[in-house]
Amino acid sequence: QNKDEEYERLRRQISEELEKPTTLVVLDGLDERYRASEKLLGQAKEGRHKLLLLSRPYGIEQERSLVDLEVEHVGLNDTQMEAYVSHDLSPELGEELLAFIREQPAIEAVAHVPVNLQILCALWQDDGAGVREEIMRGSLPGLYGKLTRYIWKRYEARHKEQGLQNKDREALFDTLGKIALRALHRGEVLISQGLVEKVLEEESCVEEDSRVSKMLQESGLLQSVGSQYQFPHLTFQEYFAGRLLARQLLSSEAKVREKGEKFFCKHKYAPQYGRTLSFLAGEVSKKQEIEDIRKLLSLLEAEPQEVVGVQHLLLQMRLLNEWLCVAGEDEEELGALEEAFHVMDSLVEWFGEGVERVRRKDDSSWDDRQLLSLLTTGLQSSRAVAAQAPALLEPLLAACKDSDEKVRYVASRALAEVAKAAPAQDLEPLLAAGKDSSEEVRSAAIFALAEVAKAAPALAAQVLEPLRAAGKDSEEDVRRAAILALRSLVQAAPGHADQVLEHLRAACKDSEEDVRLAAIYALVSVVKAAPGHADQVLEPLRAAGKDSSEKVRSAASEALAEVAKAAPTQ
């Protein structure tokens, strides 16, 4: 009774707090809690409390349209990634893995996510050559498939007395897939014991049930949390669910295929299955037969849902991306798929529509970028598609020269994001935007040029001088943007360190404190990218240590310590 009273008091207190506009509610893992947050969202819209939503970006389009401020967590930066690898692997293996990551833009894109980097380190230590072959094109299904087989090998080695075979692995993985798919359908990350037991009971062979149950308990792929269960990470749950769906769709049994097709058609737009369908496409593509991906794309066209348009295109892109990652870029096959499904043409059209929506906006706000934001985010997770569609940049490049200032600004911002997936080869519109009469447009164009250099280091020479010129701009924000861009350029192309350092040394004497601070931090980044140039930064950093600003002096002191670590002989 006392516990009931305490619970009711707590419940009343929470209800009262939720009515206060000063209360902050933090909803973590929005994409993992499908339809669990509608009441909280409604209350926040009414102004009854403040709401902070934490989520992966896909599958939450409705919620994203309601927010006042959106901040993207970009994952580990280069320094953090290097530190993680150095801590986890021997110096020799660590350097090999980092070199592999830097050589492959698609791999670099996924390696900045901590859980993916952890997987890469584990696999690289076991079989670096196998990792190169399996995930060269940046396929997440390939990465997770390789890891789950690695975990199975370790389990098999520990239990040699059981005489485990590949059929046991397949039985375990299929059971994990059934548990994962049902849990996703229920919106469960912490999976109930009843669900696990029900899946096991449905198996036909009692002896096999016992064997699979034992493997579930001991393999480490499904972990006990009190009276509940969970996968090591949500992405493992999504992987096994996608793997099961792929096996159903490719099954030789008509009833099993029909079951998989029905599930796919019914749930293809449901937010909680976003990553699962990417894993599904990767598994389907493993046979590298165009009929399989054609069938999957055809299922998207069947039984139209209430959600169409750009969301349909984004799903097409995710599926096609996995096919390209696994099967390669056969021009004839890609042409056949494009003729049938018009993915690339639709992408170009939607980019054009995104620009037009900005143009049509009849007030002074420059924030009508929702459509372009959806498209650029989709491209970053579908880089293999972006590489096949250079024409998609044309509407944005043309918009950089538009007579409408807000269109030029938004186009430059979008190009900065698109460049991460498909770097522009025609830099002239961006170079012109870098000299625009609008401070905001100039800053946006500078960031876009930096992203182009990062994505295509061979273009760094064309970008260098415009960035250095922007570093002498009359506006403080533009000068600071140029410093950040130059720092990114050297990280991608260390051969330009001398020219960049010349500018940064001068920027340490800028009239504005924030510019001087940016220059100091950039000097450290340059030395880390090109340690042989450490002697060129010591004098400006020592001078900054005597600056009139306490912030600058403190930053200079920290920078000198970082330089000493990066180049200990200096």
C-alpha positions in Angstrom: 0.0 0.0 0.0 2.8 2.4 0.9 4.4 1.7 -2.5 1.1 2.5 -4.3 0.8 5.8 -2.4 4.3 6.7 -3.2 3.7 5.9 -6.9 0.6 8.1 -6.9 2.4 11.0 -5.3 5.2 10.7 -7.9 2.6 10.5 -10.7 0.8 13.7 -9.5 4.1 15.5 -9.1 5.2 14.7 -12.7 1.8 15.7 -14.0 2.0 19.0 -12.2 5.6 19.6 -13.5 4.5 18.9 -17.1 2.0 21.7 -16.9 4.8 24.3 -16.2 6.2 26.1 -19.2 9.6 26.2 -17.5 9.8 22.3 -17.4 12.2 20.7 -19.8 11.2 17.2 -21.0 14.0 15.2 -22.7 12.7 12.4 -25.0 15.7 10.2 -26.0 15.6 7.9 -28.9 12.5 9.3 -30.6 13.0 7.0 -33.6 13.1 4.0 -31.2 9.8 4.9 -29.4 7.3 4.8 -32.3 4.0 6.5 -31.4 5.1 6.6 -27.7 5.5 10.4 -27.7 2.3 11.8 -29.3 0.9 13.1 -26.0 4.2 14.8 -25.0 4.5 16.3 -28.5 0.9 17.6 -28.2 1.5 19.2 -24.8 4.7 20.8 -26.0 2.9 22.3 -29.0 0.4 23.8 -26.6 3.3 25.5 -24.7 2.7 23.4 -21.5 6.4 22.5 -21.3 9.6 22.6 -23.3 10.6 19.5 -25.2 14.1 18.3 -26.3 14.0 15.4 -28.8 17.0 13.2 -29.4 16.8 10.9 -32.4 18.5 9.5 -35.5 17.4 11.7 -38.4 15.2 9.3 -40.5 11.6 8.3 -39.9 10.7 11.5 -37.9 9.7 13.9 -40.7 6.5 14.9 -38.9 8.3 15.7 -35.6 11.1 17.6 -37.4 8.6 19.9 -38.9 7.5 21.0 -35.4 10.8 22.0 -33.9 12.1 25.5 -33.4 15.8 24.6 -33.5 17.5 21.6 -35.0 21.1 20.6 -34.1 22.9 17.8 -35.9 25.4 15.6 -34.0 28.0 14.8 -36.6 29.7 12.0 -34.7 33.4 11.6 -33.8 35.7 14.2 -35.3 38.9 13.1 -37.0 41.0 13.6 -33.8 38.5 11.5 -31.7 38.4 8.8 -34.3 42.2 8.6 -34.4 42.4 8.5 -30.6 39.8 5.7 -30.5 41.6 3.6 -33.0 45.0 4.2 -31.4 43.6 3.0 -28.0 41.8 -0.1 -29.5 44.5 -1.4 -31.9 48.2 -1.8 -32.0 50.1 1.1 -33.7 50.6 -0.9 -36.9 47.0 -2.1 -37.2 45.7 1.3 -36.2 47.6 3.1 -39.0 46.4 0.5 -41.5 42.8 0.9 -40.5 43.0 4.7 -40.5 44.6 4.7 -43.9 41.8 2.4 -45.2 39.1 4.7 -43.7 40.7 7.8 -45.3 41.0 6.1 -48.7 37.3 5.3 -48.8 34.9 8.2 -48.5 32.0 5.8 -48.1 33.7 4.1 -45.2 34.8 7.4 -43.6 31.2 8.5 -43.6 30.1 5.5 -41.4 33.3 5.3 -39.3 32.5 8.6 -37.5 29.6 6.8 -35.8 31.0 5.3 -32.6 29.3 1.9 -32.8 30.4 1.5 -36.4 34.0 2.4 -35.6 34.0 -0.1 -32.7 32.9 -2.8 -35.2 35.6 -1.8 -37.7 38.3 -2.1 -35.0 37.1 -5.5 -33.9 36.9 -6.8 -37.4 40.2 -5.3 -38.5 42.0 -7.0 -35.7 40.5 -10.3 -36.8 40.7 -10.1 -40.6 41.7 -6.8 -42.1 41.8 -8.2 -45.7 38.3 -9.6 -45.3 37.0 -6.3 -44.2 38.5 -4.6 -47.2 36.7 -7.0 -49.5 33.4 -7.1 -47.7 32.7 -3.4 -47.1 34.9 -1.5 -49.6 31.9 0.4 -50.8 30.6 1.4 -47.4 27.8 -1.2 -47.1 26.4 -1.3 -43.5 24.7 -4.7 -44.1 28.2 -6.0 -45.2 29.7 -4.5 -42.0 27.1 -6.1 -39.7 27.0 -9.3 -41.6 30.8 -9.6 -41.2 30.6 -8.9 -37.5 27.8 -11.3 -36.7 29.7 -14.1 -38.5 32.8 -13.1 -36.5 30.8 -13.4 -33.2 29.5 -16.7 -34.3 33.0 -18.0 -35.0 34.1 -17.1 -31.5 31.1 -18.8 -30.0 31.7 -21.9 -32.2 35.3 -22.0 -31.0 34.3 -21.9 -27.4 31.8 -24.7 -27.8 33.6 -27.2 -30.0 32.1 -30.1 -28.0 28.7 -29.2 -29.4 29.7 -29.9 -33.0 28.1 -26.7 -34.2 27.5 -26.3 -38.0 26.4 -23.6 -40.4 22.8 -24.8 -40.1 22.9 -24.0 -36.4 24.1 -20.5 -37.1 21.3 -20.0 -39.6 18.8 -21.3 -37.1 20.1 -18.9 -34.5 20.1 -15.9 -36.8 16.6 -16.7 -38.1 15.3 -16.9 -34.5 17.0 -13.6 -33.7 15.4 -12.1 -36.8 11.9 -13.2 -35.7 12.5 -11.8 -32.2 13.9 -8.5 -33.7 11.1 -8.0 -36.2 8.3 -8.6 -33.6 10.0 -6.4 -31.1 10.3 -3.6 -33.7 6.6 -4.1 -34.6 5.7 -3.6 -30.9 8.1 -0.7 -30.5 10.2 -2.6 -28.0 14.0 -2.0 -27.5 13.8 -3.8 -24.2 12.2 -7.0 -25.3 9.8 -8.9 -23.0 10.5 -12.4 -21.9 7.1 -13.4 -23.2 7.9 -12.4 -26.7 11.2 -14.4 -26.7 9.4 -17.5 -25.3 6.6 -17.2 -27.8 9.0 -17.2 -30.8 10.8 -20.2 -29.4 7.6 -22.1 -28.8 6.6 -21.7 -32.4 9.5 -23.8 -33.7 8.4 -27.2 -34.7 11.3 -29.4 -33.3 11.5 -29.5 -29.5 15.2 -30.7 -29.7 16.0 -27.8 -32.0 14.2 -25.4 -29.7 16.4 -26.4 -26.8 19.5 -26.0 -29.0 18.5 -22.6 -30.3 17.5 -21.5 -26.8 20.9 -22.4 -25.5 22.6 -20.5 -28.3 20.5 -17.5 -27.6 21.6 -17.4 -24.0 25.3 -18.0 -24.7 26.1 -16.3 -28.0 25.9 -12.7 -26.7 23.8 -11.5 -29.6 20.7 -11.3 -27.3 21.5 -10.1 -23.8 19.5 -10.5 -20.6 18.6 -7.3 -18.8 16.7 -8.5 -15.6 13.5 -10.1 -16.8 13.9 -8.6 -20.3 16.2 -8.9 -23.3 17.9 -6.5 -25.7 20.4 -6.6 -28.6 23.9 -5.2 -28.1 22.7 -2.1 -30.0 19.5 -1.1 -31.8 21.2 -1.5 -35.1 21.8 -5.2 -34.4 18.1 -5.6 -33.9 17.4 -3.8 -37.2 20.0 -5.9 -39.0 18.6 -9.3 -37.9 15.0 -8.1 -38.7 16.2 -7.0 -42.2 18.1 -10.2 -42.7 14.9 -12.3 -41.9 12.8 -10.2 -44.3 15.4 -10.7 -47.1 15.3 -14.5 -46.6 11.5 -14.4 -46.8 11.5 -12.4 -50.0 14.1 -14.7 -51.6 12.5 -17.9 -50.3 11.7 -20.7 -52.8 8.5 -21.3 -50.9 5.6 -19.2 -52.2 3.9 -18.8 -48.8 7.1 -17.5 -47.2 7.7 -15.1 -50.0 4.1 -13.9 -49.8 4.5 -13.3 -46.1 7.6 -11.2 -46.6 6.1 -9.2 -49.5 2.9 -8.5 -47.5 5.0 -7.2 -44.6 7.2 -5.0 -46.8 4.3 -3.4 -48.6 2.3 -2.8 -45.4 5.2 -1.2 -43.4 7.5 0.3 -46.1 6.9 3.8 -44.9 6.7 3.1 -41.2 9.4 5.1 -39.3 10.5 2.3 -37.1 11.6 0.2 -40.1 13.8 2.8 -41.8 17.2 1.3 -41.1 15.7 -2.3 -41.2 14.8 -1.8 -44.9 18.3 -0.7 -45.7 19.6 -3.9 -44.1 17.0 -5.8 -46.1 18.2 -4.3 -49.4 21.8 -5.1 -48.6 21.0 -8.7 -47.9 18.8 -9.0 -51.0 21.7 -7.6 -53.1 24.2 -10.2 -51.9 23.3 -12.5 -54.8 24.1 -9.5 -57.1 21.2 -10.4 -59.4 19.4 -7.4 -60.8 16.0 -9.3 -60.7 16.2 -9.2 -56.9 16.6 -5.4 -56.5 14.1 -4.9 -59.4 11.6 -6.9 -57.4 12.2 -4.9 -54.3 11.8 -1.6 -56.1 8.7 -2.9 -57.8 7.2 -3.7 -54.4 7.5 0.0 -53.5 5.3 0.8 -56.4 2.6 -1.8 -55.4 -0.3 -0.9 -53.1 0.3 2.8 -52.9 0.3 4.2 -49.3 -0.9 7.5 -48.0 2.7 8.7 -47.8 4.1 9.5 -51.3 6.4 12.0 -53.0 9.8 12.7 -51.5 9.5 10.1 -48.8 8.9 7.5 -51.5 12.0 8.8 -53.3 14.2 8.6 -50.2 13.2 5.0 -49.7 14.0 4.2 -53.3 17.4 5.8 -52.8 18.2 3.7 -49.7 17.3 0.5 -51.4 19.2 1.3 -54.6 22.2 2.5 -52.6 22.6 -0.9 -50.9 22.4 -2.6 -54.3 25.2 -0.3 -55.7 27.4 -0.9 -52.6 27.2 -4.7 -52.9 26.7 -5.4 -56.6 28.9 -2.6 -58.0 28.2 0.1 -60.6 27.3 -1.8 -63.8 26.3 1.0 -66.2 24.0 -1.3 -68.2 22.1 -2.6 -65.1 21.9 0.8 -63.5 20.5 2.2 -66.8 17.9 -0.5 -66.8 16.9 0.3 -63.3 16.7 4.0 -64.0 14.6 3.4 -67.1 12.1 1.4 -65.0 12.0 3.5 -61.8 13.4 7.0 -62.6 15.2 7.5 -59.3 17.9 9.9 -60.6 15.4 11.9 -62.6 13.1 12.2 -59.6 16.0 13.3 -57.4 16.9 16.2 -59.8 13.2 17.2 -60.0 12.8 17.3 -56.3 16.0 19.4 -55.8 14.5 21.8 -58.3 11.2 21.8 -56.4 13.1 22.5 -53.2 14.7 25.6 -54.7 11.3 26.8 -56.0 9.7 26.4 -52.6 12.3 28.8 -51.2 11.7 31.2 -54.0 7.9 31.1 -53.5 8.1 31.9 -49.8 6.6 35.4 -49.5 8.1 36.6 -46.2 11.6 37.5 -45.1 12.3 34.1 -43.4 15.2 32.1 -44.9 14.3 28.9 -43.1 12.0 27.2 -45.6 14.6 24.5 -46.2 12.8 21.5 -45.0 12.6 19.8 -48.4 16.2 20.5 -49.3 17.2 19.3 -45.9 15.4 16.0 -46.4 17.1 15.5 -49.8 20.6 16.4 -48.6 20.3 14.1 -45.6 19.1 11.3 -47.8 22.0 11.8 -50.1 24.5 11.6 -47.3 23.2 8.2 -46.4 23.0 7.1 -50.0 26.4 8.1 -51.3 26.6 5.4 -54.0 23.4 6.9 -55.5 24.8 10.4 -55.3 27.9 9.3 -57.2 25.8 8.2 -60.1 23.7 11.4 -60.4 26.0 14.4 -61.2 23.0 16.1 -62.8 21.4 16.5 -59.3 23.8 19.4 -58.6 22.6 21.4 -61.6 19.5 23.0 -60.0 21.6 24.0 -57.0 24.5 25.3 -59.0 22.1 27.4 -61.1 20.4 28.7 -58.0 23.8 30.0 -56.7 23.4 32.7 -59.4 19.7 33.4 -58.8 18.6 37.0 -58.5 16.9 36.2 -55.2 19.3 36.5 -52.3 17.6 33.9 -50.1 17.7 31.4 -53.0 21.5 32.0 -53.4 22.0 31.5 -49.7 19.9 28.3 -49.4 21.5 26.8 -52.6 25.0 27.4 -51.2 24.0 25.8 -47.9 22.5 22.8 -49.7 25.6 22.4 -51.9 27.8 22.2 -48.7 25.8 19.2 -47.6 25.5 17.6 -51.1 29.3 17.9 -51.6 29.8 15.4 -48.8 28.2 12.8 -51.0 28.7 14.1 -54.6 31.3 16.8 -54.9 30.7 19.4 -57.5 33.1 19.5 -60.4 31.9 22.9 -61.7 33.1 25.3 -59.0 32.3 28.5 -60.9 28.9 29.2 -59.4 30.2 28.6 -55.9 33.3 30.7 -56.5 31.0 33.5 -57.7 28.8 33.1 -54.6 31.9 33.4 -52.4 32.1 37.1 -53.7 28.4 37.7 -53.3 27.2 41.1 -51.9 25.4 39.3 -49.1 27.5 38.3 -46.1 25.3 35.3 -45.4 25.7 34.0 -49.0 29.5 34.5 -48.9 29.8 32.5 -45.7 27.5 29.7 -47.0 29.5 29.5 -50.2 32.8 29.3 -48.3 31.6 26.3 -46.3 30.4 24.6 -49.5 33.8 25.1 -51.1 35.5 23.6 -48.0 33.2 20.5 -48.2 34.1 20.2 -51.9 37.8 20.1 -51.1 37.2 17.5 -48.3 35.2 15.3 -50.6 37.5 15.7 -53.6 41.1 16.7 -52.4 42.2 17.0 -56.1 40.1 20.2 -56.3 41.7 21.7 -53.2 44.1 23.8 -55.3 41.1 25.5 -57.0 39.5 26.3 -53.7 42.6 27.5 -51.8 42.9 31.1 -53.1 39.2 32.0 -52.9 39.3 30.8 -49.2 42.4 32.8 -48.5 40.8 35.9 -50.1 37.6 35.4 -48.0 39.9 35.4 -44.9 40.5 39.1 -45.6 36.8 39.9 -45.9 35.5 43.1 -44.3 33.0 41.0 -42.3 34.1 39.2 -39.2 31.8 36.2 -39.7 33.1 35.7 -43.2 36.7 35.8 -42.1 36.0 33.3 -39.3 34.2 31.0 -41.8 37.2 31.1 -44.1 39.5 30.0 -41.3 37.3 27.1 -40.5 37.2 26.2 -44.2 41.0 26.4 -44.6 41.4 24.1 -41.6 39.1 21.5 -43.3 41.0 21.9 -46.5 44.4 21.1 -45.0 42.9 18.0 -43.2 41.9 16.7 -46.6 44.9 17.9 -48.5 48.0 18.4 -46.2 50.1 19.4 -49.2 48.7 22.9 -49.0 49.7 23.4 -45.4 52.3 26.1 -46.2 49.9 28.4 -48.0 47.2 27.9 -45.3 49.7 28.5 -42.4 50.7 31.8 -44.0 47.2 33.0 -43.7 46.5 31.6 -40.3 49.6 33.2 -38.8 48.4 36.6 -40.0 44.9 35.8 -38.7 46.3 35.4 -35.2 46.6 39.2 -35.2 43.1 39.9 -36.4 41.3 42.8 -34.8 38.4 40.6 -33.7 38.8 38.2 -30.7 36.7 35.4 -32.2 38.8 35.4 -35.4 42.0 35.2 -33.5 40.6 32.3 -31.5 39.5 30.4 -34.6 43.0 30.9 -36.1 44.7 29.5 -33.0 42.5 26.4 -33.1 43.0 26.0 -36.8 46.8 26.1 -36.4 46.6 23.1 -34.1 44.5 21.2 -36.6 47.0 22.0 -39.4 49.9 20.6 -37.3 48.0 17.5 -36.5 47.4 17.0 -40.2 51.0 17.9 -41.2 53.3 17.6 -38.2 56.4 18.6 -40.2 55.1 22.2 -40.1 55.0 22.5 -36.3 57.9 25.0 -36.3 55.8 27.5 -38.3 53.1 27.8 -35.6 55.3 28.3 -32.5 56.0 32.0 -33.0 52.3 33.1 -33.6 51.1 30.9 -30.7 53.7 32.4 -28.4 52.8 35.9 -29.5 49.1 35.0 -28.9 50.1 34.0 -25.4 50.6 37.7 -24.7 47.3 38.8 -26.2 45.2 41.4 -24.4 42.3 38.9 -24.3 42.4 36.3 -21.5 40.5 33.9 -23.8 43.1 34.2 -26.5 45.9 33.7 -24.1 44.3 30.6 -22.6 43.7 29.2 -26.1 47.3 29.8 -27.1 48.6 28.0 -24.0 46.4 25.0 -24.7 47.4 25.1 -28.4 51.1 25.0 -27.6 50.5 21.9 -25.4 48.6 20.2 -28.3 51.4 21.0 -30.7 53.9 19.5 -28.4 51.9 16.3 -28.4 51.5 16.2 -32.1 55.2 17.1 -32.9 57.2 16.3 -29.7 60.6 17.1 -31.4 59.6 20.8 -31.6 
